[in-house]
């Protein structure tokens, strides 16, 4: 049984902001796959709820006039997997979405909720990091646009101020056009498990040269991370198996995995190297590159 002290149903984004302002203890409820678990566990911090589930404003998917892809924060993972816009232009996000939980979870869990949890294992985070995604946040002071790389402040902590709501994700055309990406989740079970390591890569290939590389990991540090030194060293290089080996060797210098009951630090480092090579190889091949 859930011990809920107050529950308010928001009729719009502005109404939700007003409800959050009126009750500083209130938490947002959208998909509910995490909030309801915490309520069941008796977490008092989740006993005051503002329900934004079903707000059509948060479900919008569109391509803006300048080519920017706009995805509402309440789009579910199942919707992302079936979205024509996502499948055509940023299929890496659809791929990552398909690794979240099981069908029942994906039908209700939202991308916004996955990101706002602030956990390093969030499957959508690595893909969105590679896409240089901007987050649109709305609150009492108006709108803010935050690069996803600056949104994570620490384990379980994100840059959401009191009264604010993450309302959308924006991916600029320069960050997805003529690119190909891949995501792989390594977990102890094949389904419905938290990632031991998640890895995403986006590549742009020109002839036999790697013109662009963006490489990110989940569970390789306290927050989802990019690997800028590895990316910089690889960009502009001739595509080869030697380049893949260099990426595998370089990436371990940019990650800080820890030992937990799921896996040791040493095991995670091995997985990180293996996934870096596998995922970058797949992204290059899908972008038309030929690895000699």
ZIPE-V223899 format. One record per helix or strand of 3 or more residues. SS is the DSSP state (h for helix, s for strand). FROM is the first residue (numbers start at 0). TO is the last residue. If there is no record, write none. Layout:
ss: <SS,SS>
from: <FROM,FROM>
to: <TO,TO>
//
This chain:
ss: <s,h,s,h,h,s,h,s,s,h,h,h,h,h,h,s,s,h,s,s,h,s,s,s,h,h,h>
from: <5,12,26,34,43,47,55,60,68,76,83,90,102,110,122,133,141,147,151,164,172,179,196,208,227,240,264>
to: <8,21,28,39,45,50,57,62,71,81,88,96,107,115,129,138,146,150,153,170,174,185,205,217,233,250,285>
//
